[in-house]
Amino acid sequence: MARDFSNNSTTSAAVPVTVVATTPAVVGQWAAPVTWPIVAVHAHLLPTGEILASDGQTAGATARLWNPSTGVFTTVNNPNTNLFCAGHCHLGDGRVLVAGGHIAGHTGVKDTNLFNATTHQWSLAASMHTARWYPTATTLPDGRILVTAGEIGCAECDAPIPEVYNPQTNIWTELTAANLPLPYYPHMFVLPDGRVLASSTSEHPIITQVLDVNAQTWTVVDPDPVDGGSAAMYLPGKVLKAGTSYHPDDPVVPSVATTYVIDMTQPSPRWRQTPSMAFARTYHTLTILPDGEVLVTGGGNTTDAVGVNGAALPAEIWSPATETWTVMASMSKPRLYHSTALLMPDARVLVLGGGRFNGVNEPTDQLSSQFYSPPYLFGGPRPTITSAPATTTYGGTIDIQTPDASRIAGVSFIRLGSVTHAIDMDQRLVPLAFTVGSGSLSVQAPANANLAPPGYYMLFILDTSGIPSVAAIMKIS
Ligand SMILES: [Cu+2]
């Protein structure tokens, strides 16, 4: 059954499904779940390779650091703020900025918290001008942080004035001329021309607009509000969105599987519908993979935030070459509202969280994580990086030592993720040009900060079969 935004429905003809061999080389493989002490409603990959995560609702004053190599959890509770349903991203120096948080449902806070990955300490920065619950934080090319939307003190009381934080001066500045109420958790992407696209939101479909931060102007890109519950900029200026965006307090309706792409590098960009996912989803997460494909995990076939029986357990992978989805192996746990996913430096994807919805706990709360190994990890020996620099600069050259230089066919640069509520506010992929030397690669760093805002990235090398290395983590400034 298909349904539009006005809830008109129609039935379609039967769709034939072909089942193919389900070997790991075809559908990937899920490891056994790992038990967690918290529900990872918010999750960040740190430059150290550790995961910072925090919990939800009454447990939102609870944060943990997880070392995936040792399995050790370290308590790093924030002493200042309940971080539940804040927005977040990485600063250029690798600290995590968390904007806003939770006092009660629909009631945000003005707090700005910073987490230092080296010292494991939280600190309070200057407060925002406006309290925000469910805002989005975006690292700008100049290293400042843009915060948009978020509910101030009641349902649908969306903060209309974006603010920009300067980490050098510890000052927030309101973009008063850029007044635009957006639904919560807008999906914001810095484009190659430096403007910031609002492609969709986690709450409702929107007219697509683009923000010029310096001019404080919004410009309509596409007036047709096609839906997308999660979104990812899979190449510079090219955005994919899929599934349903929804407010979980609204009446339950069926999810959609629809998928759209937009190319903001074209003169008159519009959303273009591409083949749908195999599974309709709400509360799912899109994760960019090193080979440029996009993984979808989690979500369910209705907008019921606690509807575990409708959970979509199979993952799917989208190919930018064919613009089609392929069904992958199934995970073990239902991961609905408040579930998250992060690409790891070893090219696996960590899926975690789900639950903490309106006081409903089991069986929705997922106190676990689960690693997914995509098919590319079963295709043969992985190329290896034997040495790489720790830092690079815009327009510079990155010298990589690798015994596999002669079979390298691609180099990708992927920003460390910071994910919650179906949107990774940081992830972006920049393909890098390179030349092959003897046992080495000479890689061209991103030309400018619009392509790769300052901060920490994973550099993957991929062989001619699309098999990725373990990443080198590198800071660009
Ligand atoms: Cu939430």
Boltz pocket constraint, residues with backbone or C-beta under 6 A from the ligand:
constraints:
  - pocket:
      binder: B
      contacts: [[A, 84], [A, 85], [A, 338], [A, 421]]
      max_distance: 6.0
